[in-house]
Amino acid sequence: MASLKSIKKRIVSVKNTRQITKAMKMVSAAKLRRAQENVVAARPYAQKMGEVLQSLAGNLEGDLHPLLEKRDAKKLLLIVVTSDRGLCGGFNSNLCKAGERYIKEKQAEFEQISIMTVGRKGYEFLKNRHTVYKNFSNILSKPNYQTAAMLAQDVIEGYLTEEYDQVVMLFNSFRTVMTQDITFQQLLPIEPEEKGAVDEAGVEFIYEPSVDDLLTQILPKNIEVQIFKAMLESVAGEHGARMTAMDSASKNASEMIGKLTLQYNRARQAAITTELMEIISGAESIKG
């Protein structure tokens, strides 16, 4: 049986751990509210941007815009968006495993698969398994549109120079505090709707200036918006996952403290009983 001193030391250690997990839960809860508000605000804009883009692309006449050009898909770029920090349950590991399965499925279809990681955890998981094309870490603590625009510019330049023929983004979509959906989203090439698309009222759109000019402006902007939304989704999901994980860890620590306290009391009672028996035995031997 463990000594009283060692049990007491373990109780103090677990209590300190519980204080840390409770503090991390409170921090994540505070950050989650702001992150969730950002996601809710960004979703309608990104969705509408995609709808407008598909409508514009569907009405394009003549030569296609370079970002709409369909090539033989021989080179794939997979953008994996994870977090920079851990202690958030299976948030990163589940996503990385899904990316690993996706890569294995696509190896027969593509001659080359490049990986771009956004977040340190994704890079650490994939760097020893595949060749990481580029890595961007420590940019998700405060996600901003300028960072997303920088990433989008890098992706667009690579696509235009034919470094890759298809771009797919993998990230965690925020659903609830306890639930995140692993999402694959194709960024390039952009799939246009059929020409002559009309709105729900049956009115055909007329564009001014020309559709070509609008596509030149809105196509790169759409890539920026979609990447920015994915970053916001990932950050909100990370805080939700960490809040849930730290809450579970705090409860487990409380249960362990209860068990160790019970063990400590039993050991202490046994020690006292042993001392009493020794005293009584000594007194009896003196009498005898």
Buried (B, 14 or more C-beta within 10 A) or exposed (E): EEEBEEBBEBBEEBBEBBEBBBEBBEBBBEBBEEBBEBBEEBBEEBEEBBEBBBBBBBBBEEEBBEBBBEEEBEBBBBBBBBBBBBBBBEBBBBBBEBBBEBBEEBEEEBEBBBBBBBBBBBBBBBEEEBEBBBBBBEBBEEBEBEBBBBBBEBBBEBBEEEBBBBBBBBBBBBEEBEEBEBBEBEBBBBEBBEEEBEEEEEEEBEEEEEBBEBBBEBBBEBBBBBBBBBBBBBBBBBBBBBBBBBBEBBEBBBEBBEEBEEBBEEBEEEEEEEEEEEEEEEEEEEEE
